[in-house]
């Protein structure tokens, strides 16, 4: 039926019976009570259930904010949406009789239809309806009577308020129980329920302490790692085990040990989370694998001791090992590839004997292992390796140690650091500082032999080198002479500063030309040394190994050349003998048939002959160089016989040709004979040509030997004059010894003399004995020379020396000198010096008038004239060279005198 509202003032209505109206009012009242109760209970049910749902979820998981918000919205919606809707539907939607009649018709359809008819009759208007009021009243009474027989409350919809009340009471009881039994958890869940978007931390009965773990947590890239999760101090439960999972990997369980769980994971390379579960505690820890920090650079800034006057120096320490001068200040700076959060270092003092007991380490790890081995020795003293901690300065990626003073022993410095990700390097940095001492400088002379023979007008050029580890102050030259025979002259002594150094100069290299004549040095034995100084206080000069210079007179020089010439002739004879033997062997091989010469055996023999020929050629070349120097020295001497020089020159020319042309030809022919492309006839022909060339070379060698021997005989003859003059000079020296000290020597016995005078007399005695021996050898050598040459002048001189019995007289003089019979010794020495000089002049005059060169005393040949001219030119050139060298030496001396400084 349509619901039509009655007119506001109907003319007439038939009222509904009171009993029926009462029944409907009772039905309505009861309906409203039930549905209002249901709405209220539904609201409380939503609130309590949503709270308990959050409480329950929090016990098993970290309920997300979004989920908690959804639960809260759903829970509150029963109050804010469902309850109003429910009340509007059942209360505001069932206020009128027709609405109630329809509701009753759901349970009692016939009764409901009749009640609905009664409501409609009640509202009918007389003007529009044909029924009379009486009929309507009768119909309504009939329905009222029928309705009175029934309980309209039975038509109420199913009531859920009682069950809902029980449910709400149960939920309220659960909530109350949670609040009372675990108030911390209950209140925590209440906060998280009421404020779902807040960051209120979930309460768990098992609480893990993650406060000291960075998030994200950084672990070594690709390396297995461990993470320790401790229980919080406020935890209520202590589970015996917990488990963790990296990403979607397998779960790892860990027992409770010392209130902590330690999990070890395999190496990881990708970012992910570690899921932790311990009882009701659930955590997700973000993890990021990163490469361990690495050292990019490590340097040492070294401030050397003040006396060295040097700036700070830097040294690379990536090898972990550095030698540092004792007393230096060392600052170590390390640069890491990532910012540093913490660092530490210590200084371990190693014992002094460690460098001797242990080999120098190849790396800092080796040094550390050796040190650890010593430290772990139970028998070692506790003070064997004292340690000292250092406070490092951290500046982002740089670590700097304080200044470390280098002691007199080695130091080991382990440096450790942790980066901003709390990661340490694979291996800690271990630096070993080995102490070094300021070593003494060194100096030496190069470019000259250890023993050198020279004339007084010659100039000796060489280099003085000085080296030091931390700087040279100066270097120079010193010399000290020593006479080998008595003389009134003073031995030479002096020094020069050649170069000034500087604190940063560790090497000095100075060329110098030493000229005895410029220095006013007479012929004598001279000890030449270079010296140098460094900057270390109280350190004395350092001298080089000595160079012994024998500055000779011309006669002494000639005798030395004679000895050298004798050895050269002996070597030339040996080369000639070997060449002759090689020629004989070549001829033996050549006797074989042409085909047989190409046998392997004969080819090996030819190869052996070639090797021997090459060796002989090289010997000849070396001997030629020696002879060239000997010839130049002989020309320089000026007192060597011209004929001796001419013969020596011829021999030298032949030797040059032999070494440069003749012997190489023989070697080449022997090599050609071994060619694999040769025919048998070609091999034999090459061998024959080698033999012919070898015979020519042998003839030239014999001629060179002949010329050399003739030169040697002339050389020997000319040396007799020099030897006699030298003996006379030595006798003059002995006489001068007594002349200079005659006042102290005369009338005194040897025992009464001053020690200085005794030493002078002893030296004069030794020199006299040596001179007597020299004179005897001169006499014997003259006799032998006469036996070979049969020259009359030598025979005459030998007879005079024998008749004078000079050897006995000189031996007697030696005894007089030893007894300090000064006046007689002086007179006798003078007399013998005059006699020796007379014989030298006699022999020199005979040589000068004897002619030479095999010309029988006639006019000199054109060859002799040419050689004499060449000799003059050579001597002029040598003289010019000597002048130029002495000039250079004067320039060096001038420069050195400017550098001269007072010595301490």
HELIX and SHEET records of a PDB file:
HELIX    1   1 UNK A   18  UNK A   60  1                                  43    
HELIX    2   2 UNK A   65  UNK A   77  1                                  13    
HELIX    3   3 UNK A   78  UNK A   82  3                                   5    
HELIX    4   4 UNK A   83  UNK A   87  1                                   5    
HELIX    5   5 UNK A   88  UNK A   92  3                                   5    
HELIX    6   6 UNK A   97  UNK A  107  1                                  11    
HELIX    7   7 UNK A  109  UNK A  122  1                                  14    
HELIX    8   8 UNK A  133  UNK A  148  1                                  16    
HELIX    9   9 UNK A  152  UNK A  155  5                                   4    
HELIX   10  10 UNK A  161  UNK A  181  1                                  21    
HELIX   11  11 UNK A  183  UNK A  194  1                                  12    
HELIX   12  12 UNK A  306  UNK A  308  5                                   3    
HELIX   13  13 UNK A  354  UNK A  357  1                                   4    
HELIX   14  14 UNK A  364  UNK A  375  1                                  12    
HELIX   15  15 UNK A  516  UNK A  519  1                                   4    
HELIX   16  16 UNK A  554  UNK A  590  1                                  37    
HELIX   17  17 UNK A  594  UNK A  597  1                                   4    
HELIX   18  18 UNK A  600  UNK A  637  1                                  38    
HELIX   19  19 UNK A  642  UNK A  657  1                                  16    
HELIX   20  20 UNK A  658  UNK A  662  3                                   5    
HELIX   21  21 UNK A  663  UNK A  672  1                                  10    
HELIX   22  22 UNK A  680  UNK A  740  1                                  61    
HELIX   23  23 UNK A  742  UNK A  745  1                                   4    
HELIX   24  24 UNK A  750  UNK A  752  5                                   3    
HELIX   25  25 UNK A  755  UNK A  789  1                                  35    
HELIX   26  26 UNK A  792  UNK A  804  1                                  13    
HELIX   27  27 UNK A  806  UNK A  818  1                                  13    
HELIX   28  28 UNK A  822  UNK A  849  1                                  28    
HELIX   29  29 UNK A  862  UNK A  899  1                                  38    
SHEET    1   A 8 UNK A 208  UNK A 209  0                                        
SHEET    2   A 8 UNK A 225  UNK A 231 -1                                        
SHEET    3   A 8 UNK A 260  UNK A 265 -1                                        
SHEET    4   A 8 UNK A 251  UNK A 257 -1                                        
SHEET    5   A 8 UNK A 241  UNK A 246 -1                                        
SHEET    6   A 8 UNK A 272  UNK A 278 -1                                        
SHEET    7   A 8 UNK A 281  UNK A 290 -1                                        
SHEET    8   A 8 UNK A 217  UNK A 220  1                                        
SHEET    1   B 5 UNK A 313  UNK A 316  0                                        
SHEET    2   B 5 UNK A 295  UNK A 303 -1                                        
SHEET    3   B 5 UNK A 329  UNK A 336 -1                                        
SHEET    4   B 5 UNK A 398  UNK A 400 -1                                        
SHEET    5   B 5 UNK A 393  UNK A 395 -1                                        
SHEET    1   C 4 UNK A 313  UNK A 316  0                                        
SHEET    2   C 4 UNK A 295  UNK A 303 -1                                        
SHEET    3   C 4 UNK A 329  UNK A 336 -1                                        
SHEET    4   C 4 UNK A 404  UNK A 405 -1                                        
SHEET    1   D 5 UNK A 321  UNK A 325  0                                        
SHEET    2   D 5 UNK A 429  UNK A 436  1                                        
SHEET    3   D 5 UNK A 411  UNK A 419 -1                                        
SHEET    4   D 5 UNK A 340  UNK A 349 -1                                        
SHEET    5   D 5 UNK A 387  UNK A 390 -1                                        
SHEET    1   E 3 UNK A 442  UNK A 446  0                                        
SHEET    2   E 3 UNK A 459  UNK A 467 -1                                        
SHEET    3   E 3 UNK A 507  UNK A 515 -1                                        
SHEET    1   F 5 UNK A 451  UNK A 455  0                                        
SHEET    2   F 5 UNK A 547  UNK A 552  1                                        
SHEET    3   F 5 UNK A 524  UNK A 534 -1                                        
SHEET    4   F 5 UNK A 472  UNK A 482 -1                                        
SHEET    5   F 5 UNK A 493  UNK A 502 -1                                        
SHEET    1   G 4 UNK A 451  UNK A 455  0                                        
SHEET    2   G 4 UNK A 547  UNK A 552  1                                        
SHEET    3   G 4 UNK A 524  UNK A 534 -1                                        
SHEET    4   G 4 UNK A 542  UNK A 543 -1                                        
END                                                                             
